[in-house]
Amino acid sequence: MPYIIADDLPDEPAGLRFRRLLDRPEILQMPGAHLGIAALLAKKQGFPALYMSGAAMSATMGLPDLGMITVDDVAWHIRQVVRASGLPVLVDGDTGYGEALNVMHMVRTFEEAGAGAVHLEDQLLPKKCGHLNDKKLAGVDEMAAKVAAARKARRHLVVIARTDAVASEGMDAAVDRARRYLDAGADAIFPEALTTREMFVEFARRMPGVKLLANMTEFGRTPFFTAAEFQEMGYAMVIWPVSHLRIAARAMEDLYVAIRADGGTQNMVGRMQTRAQLYETIGYHAYEALDQSLIRTIVPEGMPQG
């Protein structure tokens, strides 16, 4: 049944639902899903929460991940994902879109759109993906002020502070920053771009009792680890932020190559989700059932032969 207009809309704020997921003993697995269709497909596989990557949203708009998208751009994506799936989402808040007042505006906007959690990073604009070189960091006091502003503005939203300090300032500085951010009101910490198992273990050991987020992105600085391995290392959450976009973009590119080469899509049909499968995913017939003026659609079972 579609969440948009049905009786099974969540009756509890997303932040509280997200926090309850964090209280479970098992690691919270959140695949990237910044579009409604992606959220439905992830939910179908049983994921209880989702992640919304600034890099994925930027790339969908044809833009690099340099802090160019706006609060309203992100809120539009949040609304469609939450409306489609009803799941609590963790949203990439980049650097907060400005200073303390801007952070408060972002928090209110994201929470009103339906987000369950947000993470803020301690980079300066123009920001970069956490796994790239030569990132510029904000001062500790400046970042702590943003965290405090987010904490003050939120109602139920879970606030996660991300630090990119390991690469440029070292482990000790990253741990010190994380402690300052916790003192400022962060609910959890996201140490970005750790490069070895030993680093993940050390960071967790030095943050006893703190909820930690791990980022399992491809083509970055972190080796491949499974969710179970991250849990063993002491992490409460793991995200796969851009994996869905990378798969989809490669598939779209292959499609356009095939159309150009073959003059049509006839050789790609076997790789497509069928009309019936799409309609099942989006709850097409459930929507029809809510409006008795609509005649139930009969879905074609196959392609006619020429």
Buried (B, 14 or more C-beta within 10 A) or exposed (E): EBBBEEEEEBEEBBBBBBBEBBEEEEBBBBBBBBBBBBBBBBBEEEBBBBBBBBBBBBBBEEBEBBBBBEBEBBBBBBBBBBBBBBBBBBBBBBBBBBEBEBBBBBBBBBBEBBBBBBBBBBBBBEBBBBBBEEBEBBEBEBBBBBBBBBBEBBEBBBBBBBBBBBBEBEBEBBBBBBBBBBEBBBBBBBBBBBBEBEBBBBBBEBBEEBBBBBBBBEEBBBEEBEBEBBBBBBBBBBBBBBBBBBEBBEEEEEBEEBBEEEEEEEEBEEEEEBBEEEBBBBBBEBBBEEEEEEEEEEBEEEEEEE
